[in-house]
């Protein structure tokens, strides 16, 4: 039976450690993935699978957000505007309702130029 996969798609701590490990490998004259993986695992207590680190080092795979960018429904600017809007309403104790999200959907259908002009 295969062991459970430890990495979650949006875990920022694991992503930081993976990037750090890849940078360490790039600095080495003769990269040793197993040694770097063991060092990161012992130092931070984050279990990074060997093949995940290897594939990331060789450029076979990308970080979750970069890999799935083509599947996003909103442009990054429009997504930031929507997130800011939702945070504003939650801070003012106004929960998102069907009416408010419907208005937001029509607002995000505008061009990306609209989103870039409204991003803080």
NUFITI-208325 format. One record per residue (C-alpha): residue in one letter; x, y, z. Coordinates in steps of 0.2 Angstrom, whole numbers, padded with zeros to 4 digits, always signed. Layout:
! residues N
AXYZ
...
***
This chain:
! residues 120
X+0000+0000+0000
X+0007+0017-0005
X+0010+0030+0009
X-0001+0045+0011
X+0004+0060+0001
X+0009+0073+0013
X+0010+0089+0002
X-0006+0098+0000
X-0009+0109-0016
X-0010+0126-0007
X+0002+0123+0008
X+0013+0139+0007
X+0026+0132+0020
X+0029+0116+0009
X+0030+0127-0006
X+0043+0138+0002
X+0053+0123+0008
X+0053+0116-0010
X+0059+0132-0017
X+0073+0133-0004
X+0078+0115-0008
X+0078+0118-0027
X+0089+0134-0024
X+0101+0123-0014
X+0102+0110-0028
X+0106+0124-0041
X+0120+0130-0030
X+0128+0113-0028
X+0142+0108-0041
X+0135+0090-0041
X+0117+0090-0035
X+0112+0077-0023
X+0093+0077-0021
X+0092+0064-0007
X+0104+0074+0004
X+0095+0090+0002
X+0078+0082+0004
X+0085+0074+0021
X+0092+0091+0026
X+0075+0100+0023
X+0065+0086+0032
X+0076+0086+0047
X+0078+0105+0048
X+0060+0110+0046
X+0050+0094+0049
X+0042+0095+0032
X+0041+0078+0023
X+0045+0082+0005
X+0043+0067-0007
X+0059+0063-0016
X+0051+0063-0034
X+0042+0079-0030
X+0058+0088-0027
X+0067+0079-0041
X+0053+0084-0054
X+0053+0102-0048
X+0072+0103-0049
X+0072+0097-0067
X+0058+0108-0072
X+0045+0094-0075
X+0032+0101-0063
X+0028+0118-0057
X+0020+0125-0042
X+0001+0123-0040
X-0004+0140-0044
X+0007+0142-0059
X+0002+0125-0066
X-0016+0128-0065
X-0016+0146-0071
X-0024+0141-0087
X-0039+0134-0078
X-0043+0150-0069
X-0060+0158-0073
X-0054+0175-0068
X-0039+0185-0072
X-0027+0187-0057
X-0032+0206-0056
X-0050+0202-0056
X-0048+0189-0043
X-0039+0201-0032
X-0053+0214-0034
X-0066+0200-0029
X-0056+0194-0014
X-0053+0212-0008
X-0072+0215-0010
X-0076+0199+0000
X-0064+0204+0014
X-0072+0221+0015
X-0089+0214+0016
X-0084+0201+0029
X-0075+0215+0039
X-0090+0225+0040
X-0101+0210+0045
X-0110+0209+0028
X-0110+0191+0023
X-0109+0187+0004
X-0127+0183-0002
X-0134+0178-0019
X-0138+0196-0023
X-0121+0202-0020
X-0112+0188-0029
X-0123+0190-0044
X-0118+0209-0045
X-0100+0204-0043
X-0101+0191-0057
X-0107+0205-0069
X-0094+0217-0063
X-0080+0204-0067
X-0086+0201-0084
X-0079+0218-0089
X-0062+0219-0097
X-0046+0216-0088
X-0042+0235-0091
X-0057+0238-0079
X-0049+0226-0066
X-0032+0234-0067
X-0039+0251-0064
X-0048+0246-0049
X-0034+0236-0041
X-0026+0245-0026
***
